[in-house]
């Protein structure tokens, strides 16, 4: 094998074995969980609720932009209705 190719393969092997390339999971547990920092435990997850982020940009790669906009619009409309309801109640007092 050519020395330059061997050197590149050795470097790639070191990089792949380094901490920087390892997969990192961040898990939010229910406050009722008995698991504590440092505990070894089994975890199950619903892949439909999993979010994946780009480690360099922190961009959410699983975000459904159209769905997020729909939910935001729904929230805006809910807040508007709540405000109108509160204003009507204040006017009646």
N, CA, C and O of each residue as an XYZ file, in Angstrom:
372
protein
N       0.857     -1.180      0.000
C       0.000      0.000      0.000
C       0.899      1.238      0.000
O       1.910      1.289      0.700
N       0.518      2.209     -0.780
C       1.279      3.458     -0.881
C       1.278      4.162      0.469
O       0.256      4.190      1.155
N       2.413      4.730      0.853
C       2.556      5.371      2.168
C       1.557      6.500      2.404
O       1.044      6.635      3.514
N       1.269      7.316      1.388
C       0.332      8.432      1.591
C      -1.078      7.909      1.855
O      -1.812      8.486      2.657
N      -1.461      6.820      1.187
C      -2.783      6.221      1.415
C      -2.837      5.619      2.808
O      -3.827      5.781      3.522
N      -1.761      4.917      3.199
C      -1.722      4.329      4.541
C      -1.815      5.425      5.602
O      -2.516      5.266      6.601
N      -1.112      6.532      5.386
C      -1.170      7.640      6.336
C      -2.571      8.216      6.459
O      -3.027      8.518      7.562
N      -3.254      8.370      5.335
C      -4.625      8.894      5.360
C      -5.566      7.928      6.064
O      -6.427      8.349      6.837
N      -5.404      6.624      5.799
C      -6.255      5.627      6.459
C      -5.994      5.587      7.960
O      -6.928      5.452      8.750
N      -4.723      5.704      8.357
C      -4.399      5.739      9.784
C      -5.021      6.962     10.458
O      -5.551      6.869     11.565
N      -4.950      8.104      9.783
C      -5.541      9.333     10.332
C      -7.059      9.194     10.456
O      -7.640      9.589     11.467
N      -7.694      8.636      9.435
C      -9.137      8.419      9.478
C      -9.506      7.487     10.620
O     -10.493      7.721     11.318
N      -8.724      6.434     10.817
C      -8.974      5.495     11.906
C      -8.904      6.198     13.255
O      -9.740      5.955     14.125
N      -7.905      7.075     13.435
C      -7.783      7.825     14.695
C      -8.976      8.751     14.894
O      -9.505      8.854     16.000
N      -9.402      9.427     13.823
C     -10.540     10.350     13.920
C     -11.824      9.608     14.273
O     -12.607     10.070     15.102
N     -12.033      8.469     13.648
C     -13.258      7.713     13.908
C     -13.278      7.137     15.311
O     -14.347      6.878     15.863
N     -12.101      6.934     15.894
C     -12.034      6.399     17.248
C     -12.047      7.511     18.295
O     -12.126      7.234     19.492
N     -11.970      8.756     17.856
C     -11.931      9.881     18.785
C     -13.309     10.236     19.318
O     -14.328      9.834     18.758
N     -13.326     10.983     20.391
C     -14.580     11.402     21.028
C     -15.413     12.318     20.146
O     -16.640     12.327     20.252
N     -14.768     13.090     19.276
C     -15.485     14.068     18.469
C     -16.466     13.475     17.486
O     -17.400     14.159     17.069
N     -16.284     12.219     17.101
C     -17.146     11.617     16.095
C     -18.215     10.738     16.732
O     -19.156     10.326     16.054
N     -18.091     10.452     17.993
C     -19.055      9.570     18.656
C     -20.439     10.213     18.676
O     -20.578     11.435     18.738
N     -21.434      9.376     18.625
C     -22.812      9.848     18.687
C     -23.118     10.302     20.103
O     -22.752      9.632     21.069
N     -23.777     11.420     20.224
C     -24.141     11.942     21.537
C     -25.655     11.982     21.641
O     -26.338     12.497     20.756
N     -26.165     11.436     22.724
C     -27.592     11.498     22.999
C     -27.811     12.417     24.184
O     -27.099     12.328     25.184
N     -28.785     13.290     24.077
C     -29.214     14.111     25.198
C     -30.640     13.683     25.491
O     -31.502     13.721     24.613
N     -30.883     13.276     26.724
C     -32.175     12.713     27.087
C     -32.803     13.560     28.183
O     -32.149     13.888     29.172
N     -34.062     13.910     28.007
C     -34.824     14.603     29.049
C     -35.749     13.574     29.691
O     -36.626     13.024     29.026
N     -35.556     13.318     30.973
C     -36.365     12.333     31.684
C     -37.451     13.023     32.489
O     -37.299     14.170     32.910
N     -38.527     12.321     32.694
C     -39.614     12.799     33.542
C     -39.061     13.043     34.943
O     -38.200     12.295     35.405
N     -39.536     14.064     35.610
C     -39.031     14.380     36.952
C     -39.324     13.266     37.951
O     -38.686     13.203     39.002
N     -40.269     12.393     37.647
C     -40.582     11.272     38.531
C     -39.580     10.122     38.375
O     -39.628      9.156     39.136
N     -38.682     10.219     37.403
C     -37.701      9.159     37.172
C     -36.763      9.041     38.362
O     -36.395     10.042     38.976
N     -36.381      7.813     38.681
C     -35.425      7.583     39.770
C     -33.985      7.568     39.265
O     -33.052      7.461     40.061
N     -33.799      7.672     37.966
C     -32.445      7.672     37.400
C     -31.717      8.946     37.809
O     -32.281     10.039     37.782
N     -30.468      8.785     38.184
C     -29.650      9.920     38.600
C     -28.370      9.948     37.777
O     -27.989      8.944     37.175
N     -27.715     11.087     37.752
C     -26.473     11.256     37.008
C     -25.491     10.157     37.396
O     -25.226      9.941     38.578
N     -24.960      9.471     36.405
C     -23.995      8.404     36.645
C     -24.612      7.024     36.744
O     -23.893      6.027     36.688
N     -25.940      6.938     36.891
C     -26.612      5.636     36.954
C     -26.561      4.942     35.600
O     -26.588      5.588     34.552
N     -26.487      3.629     35.640
C     -26.633      2.824     34.432
C     -28.088      2.384     34.386
O     -28.600      1.815     35.349
N     -28.748      2.646     33.276
C     -30.173      2.334     33.172
C     -30.521      1.998     31.732
O     -29.764      2.309     30.812
N     -31.652      1.372     31.544
C     -32.156      1.093     30.198
C     -33.113      2.202     29.800
O     -33.928      2.649     30.607
N     -33.014      2.641     28.558
C     -33.907      3.669     28.045
C     -34.616      3.143     26.810
O     -34.036      2.398     26.021
N     -35.858      3.529     26.648
C     -36.613      3.263     25.437
C     -37.042      4.606     24.894
O     -37.242      5.552     25.656
N     -37.183      4.697     23.604
C     -37.623      5.968     23.050
C     -38.545      5.730     21.874
O     -38.511      4.686     21.223
N     -39.365      6.726     21.625
C     -40.278      6.721     20.489
C     -39.580      7.479     19.370
O     -39.427      8.697     19.458
N     -39.148      6.779     18.312
C     -38.406      7.468     17.254
C     -39.192      8.575     16.571
O     -38.598      9.453     15.945
N     -40.512      8.551     16.678
C     -41.304      9.622     16.060
C     -41.169     10.925     16.832
O     -41.513     11.987     16.313
N     -40.674     10.863     18.066
C     -40.510     12.074     18.877
C     -39.042     12.476     19.003
O     -38.708     13.406     19.738
N     -38.180     11.782     18.295
C     -36.752     12.044     18.358
C     -36.407     13.265     17.504
O     -36.974     13.456     16.428
N     -35.486     14.079     17.983
C     -34.997     15.220     17.221
C     -33.512     15.019     16.959
O     -32.777     14.549     17.827
N     -33.084     15.373     15.773
C     -31.679     15.237     15.401
C     -31.156     16.618     15.036
O     -31.768     17.339     14.249
N     -30.002     16.981     15.623
C     -29.418     18.300     15.414
C     -28.069     18.175     14.724
O     -27.330     17.216     14.948
N     -27.759     19.151     13.886
C     -26.444     19.238     13.265
C     -25.474     19.688     14.355
O     -25.683     20.747     14.945
N     -24.420     18.919     14.642
C     -23.523     19.280     15.743
C     -22.750     20.572     15.512
O     -22.296     21.192     16.474
N     -22.591     20.988     14.268
C     -21.835     22.209     13.993
C     -22.705     23.457     14.024
O     -22.256     24.510     14.477
N     -23.950     23.354     13.547
C     -24.814     24.535     13.458
C     -25.925     24.540     14.495
O     -26.578     25.564     14.698
N     -26.145     23.414     15.151
C     -27.253     23.211     16.100
C     -28.614     23.254     15.416
O     -29.642     23.294     16.091
N     -28.633     23.245     14.089
C     -29.900     23.254     13.352
C     -30.642     21.943     13.591
O     -30.050     20.865     13.536
N     -31.944     22.046     13.857
C     -32.780     20.864     14.031
C     -33.043     20.269     12.655
O     -33.740     20.873     11.840
N     -32.495     19.099     12.393
C     -32.622     18.468     11.085
C     -33.943     17.731     10.921
O     -34.282     17.311      9.815
N     -34.689     17.571     12.002
C     -35.958     16.846     11.938
C     -37.160     17.773     12.035
O     -38.297     17.304     12.081
N     -36.929     19.065     12.066
C     -38.021     20.028     12.220
C     -38.840     20.105     10.947
O     -38.304     20.304      9.856
N     -40.134     19.944     11.097
C     -41.067     20.083      9.978
C     -41.514     21.539      9.968
O     -42.399     21.924     10.733
N     -40.916     22.339      9.117
C     -41.163     23.779      9.089
C     -42.628     24.103      8.869
O     -43.172     24.981      9.539
N     -43.276     23.412      7.941
C     -44.691     23.685      7.662
C     -45.548     23.386      8.890
O     -46.458     24.150      9.213
N     -45.264     22.285      9.569
C     -46.025     21.930     10.770
C     -45.752     22.930     11.889
O     -46.669     23.302     12.620
N     -44.514     23.365     12.028
C     -44.181     24.353     13.054
C     -44.918     25.665     12.804
O     -45.403     26.294     13.744
N     -45.002     26.079     11.550
C     -45.729     27.309     11.212
C     -47.220     27.150     11.488
O     -47.864     28.084     11.965
N     -47.772     25.978     11.193
C     -49.192     25.723     11.455
C     -49.470     25.793     12.963
O     -50.453     26.396     13.393
N     -48.606     25.178     13.745
C     -48.778     25.192     15.202
C     -48.649     26.612     15.740
O     -49.422     27.013     16.609
N     -47.685     27.374     15.235
C     -47.509     28.764     15.673
C     -48.746     29.590     15.356
O     -49.198     30.373     16.191
N     -49.297     29.426     14.161
C     -50.506     30.158     13.773
C     -51.675     29.773     14.676
O     -52.458     30.629     15.088
N     -51.785     28.495     14.976
C     -52.834     28.016     15.876
C     -52.680     28.655     17.255
O     -53.669     29.058     17.866
N     -51.447     28.750     17.745
C     -51.192     29.368     19.046
C     -51.529     30.856     19.038
O     -52.085     31.369     20.009
N     -51.198     31.550     17.956
C     -51.524     32.973     17.828
C     -53.036     33.156     17.885
O     -53.533     34.040     18.582
N     -53.761     32.325     17.156
C     -55.224     32.425     17.145
C     -55.809     32.103     18.513
O     -56.759     32.760     18.940
N     -55.267     31.113     19.208
C     -55.735     30.774     20.559
C     -55.513     31.939     21.516
O     -56.398     32.268     22.307
N     -54.323     32.574     21.451
C     -54.049     33.717     22.331
C     -54.988     34.876     22.026
O     -55.458     35.555     22.939
N     -55.261     35.104     20.741
C     -56.158     36.185     20.340
C     -57.565     35.936     20.881
O     -58.197     36.851     21.409
N     -58.058     34.701     20.754
C     -59.392     34.376     21.280
C     -59.442     34.534     22.795
O     -60.429     35.031     23.337
N     -58.386     34.118     23.477
C     -58.341     34.252     24.934
C     -58.364     35.714     25.349
O     -59.049     36.080     26.304
N     -57.620     36.549     24.638
C     -57.591     37.979     24.932
C     -58.959     38.607     24.691
O     -59.432     39.395     25.510
N     -59.591     38.267     23.580
C     -60.929     38.798     23.278
C     -61.936     38.368     24.338
O     -62.783     39.162     24.748
N     -61.851     37.120     24.782
C     -62.766     36.620     25.816
C     -62.562     37.385     27.120
O     -63.530     37.754     27.785
N     -61.299     37.624     27.484
C     -61.007     38.355     28.716
C     -61.482     39.799     28.622
O     -61.983     40.344     29.606
N     -61.336     40.431     27.456
C     -61.794     41.807     27.274
C     -63.311     41.892     27.378
O     -63.831     42.851     27.948
N     -64.033     40.912     26.842
C     -65.496     40.893     26.948
C     -65.924     40.753     28.403
O     -66.866     41.409     28.847
N     -65.224     39.892     29.143
C     -65.563     39.712     30.556
C     -65.305     40.989     31.338
O     -66.091     41.340     32.218
N     -64.218     41.692     31.033
C     -63.916     42.952     31.706
C     -64.973     44.007     31.383
O     -65.343     44.798     32.250
N     -65.455     44.021     30.151
C     -66.455     45.008     29.728
C     -67.786     44.766     30.425
O     -68.548     45.709     30.642
N     -68.075     43.529     30.776
C     -69.345     43.192     31.422
C     -69.334     43.520     32.905
O     -70.395     43.586     33.525
N     -68.179     43.725     33.476
C     -68.086     43.992     34.913
C     -68.337     45.417     35.230
O     -68.295     45.806     36.398
